[in-house]
């Protein structure tokens, strides 16, 4: 019951509508904590990461309800500033609540998000940046407290443009005394969405036009409840765009956030897909036989996103020749390779580099999703394979894809959860 069954080997045809963005909605939900009133977040994806963030917010006192895809978050009477337990340790995005709670209360206590494994997705950049704003951190094993008697704006230069650390500094800085200048900030579209939400609520955040990676945040503005629409998900849209490269076919991705998908669209065109962009989406036409990618590195926005690396790897398993992909952001993002090999893929891995030798055909078999994007990539591989592919652990995929079975079904794939 926990698996997804895909019968592959056919081209994709049809239209599917792209859901709201996971990576945009999570920090916006955290930001709602800064507003004493009810924020309305429209176009929320119904995914487990959102449900977990909802539960965390409810545990600290927010009143939340859904109406269709709108999420109403009333943070007027929040008093609790400590979070413990599996929801915190199991979801890295719970770290977003650190900046928000510091902004709201000047104090926060929580388990180390995403577990205590040192070296695996650390939060040192978040903590160092917040310390520069006057936050004192006391760590004991897997738990830490953060206190700021006076949260104060200052000049912070991130050692690397971490998405989460940028969001955390913004959340704290809008409530801090004075001006925060954040240098080497991340520029992902999800950062823009967070800033747009906060600015609409009354915050003052400016991007320095002379140095695009610098944000200037003027603190202590009163924030007011607003309605805000979450942009659509560039990673979900990208997964389906790549799928049609792998299988061939002709699809329309309604509401795909075209302007945030430039790196992927350029790559798809270089691999011989025909991509046409219109006001409300993207049409992709592909023959199912595509070129290799001689060398590609993942990078920070606007470079090729690390979240698209596993789906691309799956597509390249059937390219005519050798491709090389270098993962530059996360050390653990080539875990899908042994699963693709079970399907007949020829991939060699050395450190963070995967060399893919295209094969004639993939064969459907039983494979295991180990994380979100790798799991979606296995479904994609299943669409390209002969026979039936059974992808176990669909709970990982449901963290970020609202209903991947519905979406691929709309594109003509024989897919079910039986
Ligand atoms: C966010 C996205 C994720 C995406 C990633 C990179 C969300 C919910 N998740 O994750 O989908 O793949 O951006 O675009 O938006 N690092 C440190 N110390 C820190 C913070 C990060 O060493 O304190 C390292 C990480 O281990 C990783 C790299 O920096 O190797 C990038 O991490 P970061 O940009 O922070 O990604 P996330 O915000 O976790």
Boltz pocket constraint, residues with backbone or C-beta under 6 A from the ligand:
constraints:
  - pocket:
      binder: B
      contacts: [[A, 22], [A, 23], [A, 24], [A, 26], [A, 92], [A, 93], [A, 119], [A, 120], [A, 121], [A, 122], [A, 123], [A, 124], [A, 125], [A, 126], [A, 127], [A, 160], [A, 161], [A, 162], [A, 163], [A, 164], [A, 165], [A, 188], [A, 190], [A, 299], [A, 306], [A, 307], [A, 328], [A, 329], [A, 330], [A, 331]]
      max_distance: 6.0
